[in-house]
Amino acid sequence: MQPEEPTDLNTLWNLVKDYAYIRLQSLRLMAVEKVSKLMADVISSLSLIIFILMAFLGVCFTLAFYLSELLQSFTKGFGFVALLLTLIALLILWTKDRLENRMVNLFIKRFFDKHCEEEDPDEDC
């Protein structure tokens, strides 16, 4: 048995309005879900980057003080670490384009792997 199809124009109009309202609510909730997942991912990634940078800073100071002790001069110890960091910065500057492309591809792949695995199979991710 098929459900009885409404023939009244007002009934049909009300069904269309209800469908449109439900569809808009569904789209809004899906958008809120995606934005919240993206924001959570950004916040957790940023906090991870901040802690990695803090650890790197601690390692740099430790290396500088260690070299200062070995060389018996704070200036030489911190100078060698500054030189090392300058060389690393120049290396990054020279390979900037390749690093940017790799990072963009990595972030895009990570986003789609992480946020599209739970989606509908009908949706193109």
C-alpha atoms as a printed R data frame, in Angstrom:
    type eleno elety resid chain resno      x      y      z
1   ATOM     1    CA   MET     A     1  0.000  0.000  0.000
2   ATOM     2    CA   GLN     A     2  1.312  3.369 -0.949
3   ATOM     3    CA   PRO     A     3  0.732  6.379  1.285
4   ATOM     4    CA   GLU     A     4 -2.110  8.550  0.275
5   ATOM     5    CA   GLU     A     5 -0.892 11.401 -1.914
6   ATOM     6    CA   PRO     A     6 -2.315 14.795 -1.058
7   ATOM     7    CA   THR     A     7 -4.290 16.431 -3.808
8   ATOM     8    CA   ASP     A     8 -5.080 19.684 -2.096
9   ATOM     9    CA   LEU     A     9 -2.846 22.560 -3.245
10  ATOM    10    CA   ASN     A    10 -2.508 24.000  0.273
11  ATOM    11    CA   THR     A    11 -1.427 20.624  1.615
12  ATOM    12    CA   LEU     A    12  1.168 20.298 -1.126
13  ATOM    13    CA   TRP     A    13  2.448 23.817 -0.441
14  ATOM    14    CA   ASN     A    14  2.741 23.063  3.289
15  ATOM    15    CA   LEU     A    15  4.653 19.861  2.538
16  ATOM    16    CA   VAL     A    16  7.072 21.753  0.272
17  ATOM    17    CA   LYS     A    17  7.592 24.451  2.926
18  ATOM    18    CA   ASP     A    18  8.222 21.810  5.593
19  ATOM    19    CA   TYR     A    19 10.668 19.982  3.338
20  ATOM    20    CA   ALA     A    20 12.539 23.206  2.520
21  ATOM    21    CA   TYR     A    21 12.706 24.171  6.205
22  ATOM    22    CA   ILE     A    22 13.999 20.742  7.230
23  ATOM    23    CA   ARG     A    23 16.516 20.735  4.381
24  ATOM    24    CA   LEU     A    24 17.819 24.195  5.359
25  ATOM    25    CA   GLN     A    25 18.120 23.152  8.997
26  ATOM    26    CA   SER     A    26 19.988 20.042  7.947
27  ATOM    27    CA   LEU     A    27 22.410 22.074  5.796
28  ATOM    28    CA   ARG     A    28 22.920 24.571  8.597
29  ATOM    29    CA   LEU     A    29 23.710 21.813 11.087
30  ATOM    30    CA   MET     A    30 26.109 20.142  8.662
31  ATOM    31    CA   ALA     A    31 27.880 23.488  8.123
32  ATOM    32    CA   VAL     A    32 28.133 24.055 11.882
33  ATOM    33    CA   GLU     A    33 29.552 20.555 12.316
34  ATOM    34    CA   LYS     A    34 32.196 21.050  9.610
35  ATOM    35    CA   VAL     A    35 33.201 24.470 10.925
36  ATOM    36    CA   SER     A    36 33.462 23.184 14.486
37  ATOM    37    CA   LYS     A    37 35.595 20.226 13.373
38  ATOM    38    CA   LEU     A    38 37.816 22.543 11.370
39  ATOM    39    CA   MET     A    39 38.187 24.996 14.260
40  ATOM    40    CA   ALA     A    40 39.005 22.169 16.677
41  ATOM    41    CA   ASP     A    41 41.628 20.896 14.256
42  ATOM    42    CA   VAL     A    42 43.118 24.381 13.819
43  ATOM    43    CA   ILE     A    43 43.213 25.068 17.562
44  ATOM    44    CA   SER     A    44 44.807 21.719 18.387
45  ATOM    45    CA   SER     A    45 47.340 22.103 15.568
46  ATOM    46    CA   LEU     A    46 48.232 25.634 16.664
47  ATOM    47    CA   SER     A    47 48.700 24.570 20.265
48  ATOM    48    CA   LEU     A    48 50.918 21.706 19.104
49  ATOM    49    CA   ILE     A    49 52.987 24.117 17.001
50  ATOM    50    CA   ILE     A    50 53.323 26.523 19.937
51  ATOM    51    CA   PHE     A    51 54.578 23.772 22.248
52  ATOM    52    CA   ILE     A    52 56.996 22.493 19.601
53  ATOM    53    CA   LEU     A    53 58.362 26.025 19.172
54  ATOM    54    CA   MET     A    54 58.729 26.405 22.934
55  ATOM    55    CA   ALA     A    55 60.617 23.099 23.096
56  ATOM    56    CA   PHE     A    56 62.834 24.215 20.208
57  ATOM    57    CA   LEU     A    57 63.544 27.475 22.011
58  ATOM    58    CA   GLY     A    58 64.496 25.539 25.145
59  ATOM    59    CA   VAL     A    59 66.806 23.289 23.133
60  ATOM    60    CA   CYS     A    60 68.429 26.353 21.540
61  ATOM    61    CA   PHE     A    61 69.068 27.966 24.926
62  ATOM    62    CA   THR     A    62 70.393 24.700 26.327
63  ATOM    63    CA   LEU     A    63 72.732 24.286 23.362
64  ATOM    64    CA   ALA     A    64 73.868 27.901 23.668
65  ATOM    65    CA   PHE     A    65 74.657 27.540 27.366
66  ATOM    66    CA   TYR     A    66 76.404 24.202 26.765
67  ATOM    67    CA   LEU     A    67 78.554 25.676 23.996
68  ATOM    68    CA   SER     A    68 79.238 28.690 26.202
69  ATOM    69    CA   GLU     A    69 80.519 26.394 28.905
70  ATOM    70    CA   LEU     A    70 82.699 24.452 26.458
71  ATOM    71    CA   LEU     A    71 84.101 27.581 24.823
72  ATOM    72    CA   GLN     A    72 84.371 29.549 28.091
73  ATOM    73    CA   SER     A    73 82.505 32.466 26.493
74  ATOM    74    CA   PHE     A    74 78.817 33.299 26.450
75  ATOM    75    CA   THR     A    75 79.338 35.362 23.321
76  ATOM    76    CA   LYS     A    76 80.870 32.480 21.380
77  ATOM    77    CA   GLY     A    77 78.284 29.942 22.563
78  ATOM    78    CA   PHE     A    78 75.308 32.096 21.726
79  ATOM    79    CA   GLY     A    79 77.032 33.243 18.518
80  ATOM    80    CA   PHE     A    80 77.389 29.662 17.273
81  ATOM    81    CA   VAL     A    81 73.736 28.958 18.007
82  ATOM    82    CA   ALA     A    82 72.734 32.180 16.246
83  ATOM    83    CA   LEU     A    83 74.855 31.136 13.266
84  ATOM    84    CA   LEU     A    84 73.222 27.701 13.245
85  ATOM    85    CA   LEU     A    85 69.735 29.228 13.361
86  ATOM    86    CA   THR     A    86 70.686 31.650 10.578
87  ATOM    87    CA   LEU     A    87 71.854 28.763  8.403
88  ATOM    88    CA   ILE     A    88 68.604 26.896  9.069
89  ATOM    89    CA   ALA     A    89 66.611 30.036  8.162
90  ATOM    90    CA   LEU     A    90 68.573 30.461  4.923
91  ATOM    91    CA   LEU     A    91 68.033 26.806  4.044
92  ATOM    92    CA   ILE     A    92 64.300 27.228  4.582
93  ATOM    93    CA   LEU     A    93 64.327 30.431  2.528
94  ATOM    94    CA   TRP     A    94 66.063 28.714 -0.398
95  ATOM    95    CA   THR     A    95 63.638 25.761 -0.360
96  ATOM    96    CA   LYS     A    96 60.569 27.859  0.450
97  ATOM    97    CA   ASP     A    97 58.570 27.085 -2.706
98  ATOM    98    CA   ARG     A    98 59.008 23.330 -2.422
99  ATOM    99    CA   LEU     A    99 58.209 23.403  1.290
100 ATOM   100    CA   GLU     A   100 55.070 25.479  0.694
101 ATOM   101    CA   ASN     A   101 53.792 23.073 -1.957
102 ATOM   102    CA   ARG     A   102 54.449 20.059  0.250
103 ATOM   103    CA   MET     A   103 52.792 21.680  3.256
104 ATOM   104    CA   VAL     A   104 49.720 22.748  1.271
105 ATOM   105    CA   ASN     A   105 49.337 19.252 -0.161
106 ATOM   106    CA   LEU     A   106 49.826 17.743  3.281
107 ATOM   107    CA   PHE     A   107 47.213 20.007  4.893
108 ATOM   108    CA   ILE     A   108 44.672 19.402  2.128
109 ATOM   109    CA   LYS     A   109 45.215 15.647  2.271
110 ATOM   110    CA   ARG     A   110 44.980 15.676  6.058
111 ATOM   111    CA   PHE     A   111 41.764 17.705  5.985
112 ATOM   112    CA   PHE     A   112 40.043 15.433  3.480
113 ATOM   113    CA   ASP     A   113 41.273 12.248  5.150
114 ATOM   114    CA   LYS     A   114 40.147 13.436  8.546
115 ATOM   115    CA   HIS     A   115 36.858 15.145  7.737
116 ATOM   116    CA   CYS     A   116 35.521 13.106  4.835
117 ATOM   117    CA   GLU     A   117 35.880  9.614  6.248
118 ATOM   118    CA   GLU     A   118 32.655  9.976  8.254
119 ATOM   119    CA   GLU     A   119 30.617 11.619  5.505
120 ATOM   120    CA   ASP     A   120 27.947 10.176  3.290
121 ATOM   121    CA   PRO     A   121 29.251  7.978  0.470
122 ATOM   122    CA   ASP     A   122 27.144 10.036 -1.935
123 ATOM   123    CA   GLU     A   123 28.991 13.244 -1.082
124 ATOM   124    CA   ASP     A   124 32.125 14.052 -3.072
125 ATOM   125    CA   CYS     A   125 35.018 14.786 -0.736
